């Protein structure tokens, strides 16, 4: 997980994790029923649906909540007092 306060572009998170797992854009695309060019567009900031993001997270073994927090789409707050 990214340190609190840091945010990464959604595409960067996907690209970094894909590279950590030594998966090519072509392999990720095949697992998702997409072309490698689609994966490149996603990694470079193309908007994607929550459904596709969930599928990508599953293939890359990422927690969807972590992705959304790390990318700044939602904030991590504590209810503790």
C-alpha positions as CSV (number, residue, x, y, z in Angstrom):
1,X,0.0,0.0,0.0
2,X,1.2,3.5,-0.8
3,X,2.1,5.7,2.2
4,X,-0.8,7.8,3.5
5,X,-0.8,11.2,1.8
6,X,0.7,9.9,-1.4
7,X,-1.6,9.3,-4.4
8,X,-0.8,7.7,-7.7
9,X,-2.5,7.9,-11.0
10,X,-4.8,4.9,-11.4
11,X,-2.9,3.9,-14.6
12,X,0.4,4.1,-12.7
13,X,-0.9,1.7,-10.0
14,X,-2.0,-0.8,-12.6
15,X,1.3,-0.5,-14.6
16,X,3.5,-0.8,-11.5
17,X,1.7,-3.9,-10.2
18,X,1.7,-5.5,-13.6
19,X,5.4,-5.0,-13.8
20,X,5.9,-6.3,-10.3
21,X,4.2,-9.5,-11.3
22,X,6.2,-9.7,-14.5
23,X,3.0,-9.7,-16.7
24,X,3.1,-8.1,-20.1
25,X,0.4,-5.8,-21.4
26,X,-0.4,-8.5,-23.9
27,X,-0.8,-11.1,-21.1
28,X,-2.9,-8.9,-19.0
29,X,-5.1,-8.0,-22.0
30,X,-5.6,-11.6,-22.9
31,X,-6.6,-12.4,-19.3
32,X,-9.2,-9.6,-19.5
33,X,-10.3,-10.2,-23.1
34,X,-8.7,-6.9,-24.3
35,X,-5.9,-5.9,-26.6
36,X,-2.5,-4.9,-25.3
37,X,-3.2,-1.5,-26.8
38,X,-6.2,-1.2,-24.5
39,X,-4.0,-1.9,-21.5
40,X,-1.6,0.7,-22.6
41,X,-4.4,3.3,-22.9
42,X,-5.6,2.4,-19.4
43,X,-2.1,2.7,-18.0
44,X,-1.9,6.1,-19.6
45,X,-5.0,7.5,-18.0
46,X,-8.0,6.3,-20.1
47,X,-11.1,6.1,-18.0
48,X,-12.4,2.7,-17.2
49,X,-15.5,1.2,-15.6
50,X,-15.6,0.0,-12.0
51,X,-16.3,-3.5,-13.4
52,X,-13.1,-3.5,-15.5
53,X,-11.1,-2.1,-12.6
54,X,-12.4,-4.9,-10.4
55,X,-11.4,-7.4,-13.1
56,X,-7.9,-5.9,-13.4
57,X,-7.5,-5.9,-9.6
58,X,-8.4,-9.6,-9.5
59,X,-5.9,-10.5,-12.1
60,X,-3.2,-8.5,-10.5
61,X,-4.1,-9.6,-7.0
62,X,-4.8,-6.1,-5.7
63,X,-7.5,-5.0,-3.3
64,X,-10.0,-2.7,-5.1
65,X,-10.3,-0.5,-2.0
66,X,-6.5,0.0,-1.8
67,X,-6.5,1.0,-5.5
68,X,-9.2,3.5,-5.0
69,X,-7.6,5.0,-1.9
70,X,-4.1,5.1,-3.4
71,X,-5.3,6.8,-6.6
72,X,-7.2,9.4,-4.6
73,X,-10.7,8.4,-5.8
74,X,-11.8,7.9,-2.2
75,X,-10.2,8.9,1.1
76,X,-9.2,6.6,3.9
77,X,-10.7,7.8,7.1
78,X,-10.8,6.4,10.5
79,X,-13.9,6.3,12.7
80,X,-11.8,5.8,15.8
81,X,-12.0,8.5,18.4
